[in-house]
Amino acid sequence: MTQLLTNIDLDDVCVIEQECFGKDAWNKNMLQSEYDGGSVFFGIKRDDKVVAYICARLIIDEADINNVAVLPDFRKQGMAQKLIQALVDFCEQKGIKRFTLEVNANNIPAKNLYGKMGFVSCGVRKGYYHGEDAEIMWLDK
């Protein structure tokens, strides 16, 4: 079950960041800054530990999805899709119906998931990920 995370959960989120993104991981200060700045974090817990999370900054009438990450041992269980849907449902209750994200152009599984959820590619950010291009994707509800 997905749930809103609190700043107490950010230590777990930091572990997920390190495992999933390595040198590109957000550190605890960056995560805390996002949290304090009003970004929302949803997560899925197993044995009281966050194993998957999504973070999005809500800006007037749209949500900018910053990160979606699932620990390797918990992948291919539909967690990322559940997190995205929880965020969309939460935002729709607040009148937010536009969603955007950047995804590494070479990350085919992520692009397929986002496409399955209705996101469409609307542009490219050249060299966004340390020289690799990012696709800009949007979802309008």
N, C-alpha and C positions, 0 to 999 in steps of 0.2 A: 504494500500500500504506500502511495506517495504521501508525503507530508511536508508542510512548510518547515524549514530548518531555522534554528536560532543560532546566535553567535557561539553558543556552546558547542555546536556541531562543526564549527569551522576547523577544528583540529583534524577531524575525520576527513573533511573535504580537502584539506592540505595533503593528506596521505594519498587520496585519490589523484590529486593533481600531479604529485611526484611520480606515482606509478604510471599514469596515463600520458603525461606530457614531458617528463624528464627535465631537460634544461630549459624548456619553455613553460614550465609549471608556474602558476601564480603562487607566491609565498603567502604566509599567514597575514602579513601586513596588507598586501594587495586585496586579499579576500575580505579582511576586516573593513578596509576602506570601501569596497563595493557594498558590503552589508550596511555599514554606517551611512552610505550615500543613498540608501533606499532601494538598492537592488533586491530582488526576491530570490530566494534559494529554496528549491524543492529537492527532497531526497527520498531515497528508499533505503530502509535500514534492515539489517539482518543481525540478530543477536545484539541489538542496541548500538550497532556501528553502521554509519552511512557507507553504503557500497556503491551508490550511484547518485549523481546529482545534476541539477541544471541551475544555471544562474542567468537572470535577465534583468536588464535595467529598463524600467518603465518610464517612458518619456512622452508625456501628454497623452497621445492617442495611439502609441505604438510601443511594442516591446522589442528591445534589441537583445537577442540571446547571445550571451558571452561565451558560455561553456556548457557542454553536455559531456559527461564522462561517466563511465562504468568500469569498475575494477575488472581486470581480465578474467578472473574466475567466475564472474557473474554475467558475462556477455552472452548474447544470443538467447536471452530469456525475455526479451521484449521490454526491458527496463527503460531504455532510452525513449521508446515510443510512449510508455506510460508517463514518463516525466514531461515530455513535450505536451502531451494531452492535458496533464494536470495544470501546466502553465497556461495553456490556451484557455481552459475552462475558467481558471482563476481570473485571467485578464478579461475575458468576455463578461464576467460578472461586474467588472469595473468599467465596462464600455470600451475596452481596448480590443481592436479587431485587426490590427496590422502587426505583423511579426517579421523580423529580419534577422539574418545571421550571415556569417562568413564561414565557409568550409573549404578546407584544402582541396584544390581542384583534383588532386590525385586520390582523395579519400572516397573511393567508389561506394563502400558500404554505407558511409554517412550520407552521401549524396542520394543514394537509393532510398534510405530511410526518410530523409526530408522530402523527397519527391513523392513517396508513398503517402506522406502526411499532407500533401497539397502545396508544398513550397515549390516555387519555380525560380529558375536561374534568371537573373536580371542584369548580370554584369560580372566583371572580373576586376580584382585588385591585383595588379602585377607585382610580383615579388613580396607579397604580404607576409608569407610565412618563411622567413629567412631565405628569400630567393624563389620560393615556390608560390605560384599564383593561388589566389583564393577566389572562389565563386561567391558572389553575393546572391543570396536567395531571399525571396519574400513569400509571405503567406497573407492573403487578405480573406478574412472571414465575413 
